[in-house]
Every structure is written in C-alpha cells, then in structure tokens.
C-alpha cells in the first residue's frame, strides 16, 4: 500500500515484502560484482553498504565465524559467492 502526502511518500509493506526487496537488491549487487571481469573481492565497507548495516557489524560477523572472509594484509575481503550464500542460508 502506498500513500502520498505533499512531497513525501509513505510505503507500507509486510516483512516478507521487505525481505524480498532486500534480497533483490543484494542479488543485483552481487551479480554486478560476479559479472565484472576481475571478480573483485568485496571489502567490509562494500558488504556493509550492500547489507545496510554498520561496517563494525560485518567485522563482528567475520570474527564470530558467521561470515567467511579472507585476510589480505590487515584488511578483510569477502568473496561475492560467500556473500550470496550468506544472504541465502536456506539455499546452502
């Protein structure tokens, strides 16, 4: 359901609809990286932006073993396939 008031738009949706919207956005972002010629690894900042969480949350997930990552020097890198699997635990 969408309601419009002046210059602002209010959108109401169920949790399932919101989850589907988030999944679609993550799919597009992961596909863009996956389809890139160099298949670049993602930084914690990249993943945080994609997941719409704080970068510290991503680091905490990595340190707790919730999200697999590779150490490159002093930085963490996440493979796009790992992120895809992480966002779809039921597909694993």
SEZA-954213 format. One record per residue (C-alpha): residue number from 1; residue in one letter; x, y, z negated. Coordinates in Angstrom, 2 decimals. Each point is the difference from the previous one (the first is absolute). Layout:
// residues N
(r NUM a (X Y Z))
...
***
This chain:
// residues 92
(r 1 x (0.00 0.00 0.00))
(r 2 x (1.37 3.41 0.93))
(r 3 x (-1.21 3.33 -1.33))
(r 4 x (1.12 3.42 1.21))
(r 5 x (0.03 3.10 -2.17))
(r 6 x (1.39 3.26 1.40))
(r 7 x (3.58 -0.68 1.15))
(r 8 x (0.50 -3.14 -2.11))
(r 9 x (-1.00 -3.54 0.78))
(r 10 x (-0.93 -2.54 -2.64))
(r 11 x (0.43 -3.63 0.96))
(r 12 x (-1.42 -2.78 -2.11))
(r 13 x (1.00 -3.60 0.60))
(r 14 x (0.10 -3.30 -1.79))
(r 15 x (3.21 -1.51 -1.31))
(r 16 x (-0.10 -2.55 2.82))
(r 17 x (-0.27 2.78 2.58))
(r 18 x (2.86 1.90 -1.66))
(r 19 x (2.13 -3.16 -0.08))
(r 20 x (-0.72 -0.60 3.69))
(r 21 x (0.99 3.59 0.78))
(r 22 x (3.27 -0.36 -1.92))
(r 23 x (0.74 -3.36 1.66))
(r 24 x (-0.56 1.55 3.42))
(r 25 x (2.36 2.88 -0.78))
(r 26 x (2.70 -2.37 -1.28))
(r 27 x (-0.49 -2.22 3.08))
(r 28 x (0.57 2.96 2.31))
(r 29 x (3.08 1.16 -1.91))
(r 30 x (1.56 -3.46 -0.19))
(r 31 x (-0.76 -0.64 3.68))
(r 32 x (1.70 3.25 0.94))
(r 33 x (3.15 -1.07 -1.84))
(r 34 x (-0.24 -3.59 1.23))
(r 35 x (-0.37 1.14 3.60))
(r 36 x (2.91 2.42 -0.20))
(r 37 x (3.08 -1.09 1.95))
(r 38 x (2.30 -0.16 -3.02))
(r 39 x (-2.56 -1.48 -2.45))
(r 40 x (1.33 2.27 -2.71))
(r 41 x (-0.21 -0.96 -3.62))
(r 42 x (-2.23 2.23 -2.09))
(r 43 x (1.24 2.12 -2.87))
(r 44 x (-1.77 0.11 -3.34))
(r 45 x (-1.18 3.49 0.95))
(r 46 x (-1.45 -1.32 3.31))
(r 47 x (-1.87 -2.77 -1.82))
(r 48 x (-1.23 2.38 -2.69))
(r 49 x (-1.47 2.29 2.65))
(r 50 x (-1.63 -2.92 1.81))
(r 51 x (-1.47 -1.43 -3.20))
(r 52 x (-0.86 3.44 -1.40))
(r 53 x (1.73 -0.64 -3.29))
(r 54 x (2.98 1.62 -1.70))
(r 55 x (3.44 -1.14 1.12))
(r 56 x (0.73 -1.04 -3.61))
(r 57 x (-2.88 -2.49 0.25))
(r 58 x (1.66 -1.64 3.01))
(r 59 x (3.30 -0.24 -1.87))
(r 60 x (-1.77 -1.50 -3.02))
(r 61 x (-1.68 -2.60 2.26))
(r 62 x (3.40 -0.87 1.48))
(r 63 x (1.70 -0.30 -3.40))
(r 64 x (-2.83 -2.14 -1.38))
(r 65 x (0.18 -2.32 3.01))
(r 66 x (-3.48 0.95 1.23))
(r 67 x (1.35 1.43 3.26))
(r 68 x (3.01 -1.55 1.75))
(r 69 x (2.72 2.41 1.11))
(r 70 x (3.63 0.06 1.03))
(r 71 x (2.66 2.13 -1.61))
(r 72 x (1.96 2.11 2.51))
(r 73 x (2.69 1.74 -1.99))
(r 74 x (-1.84 1.64 -2.87))
(r 75 x (-3.32 0.19 1.88))
(r 76 x (-2.84 -2.47 0.50))
(r 77 x (-1.33 -0.94 3.45))
(r 78 x (-3.21 -1.88 0.73))
(r 79 x (-0.52 -2.01 3.18))
(r 80 x (-3.28 0.81 1.79))
(r 81 x (-1.04 -3.68 -0.03))
(r 82 x (0.48 -0.10 -3.77))
(r 83 x (-2.19 3.06 -0.41))
(r 84 x (-2.63 -1.55 2.26))
(r 85 x (-0.03 -3.19 -2.10))
(r 86 x (-0.06 2.06 -3.21))
(r 87 x (-3.11 1.90 1.09))
(r 88 x (-1.74 -3.26 0.94))
(r 89 x (0.69 -2.46 -2.81))
(r 90 x (-2.91 -2.20 1.15))
(r 91 x (1.68 -0.50 3.40))
(r 92 x (3.14 -1.47 -1.54))
***
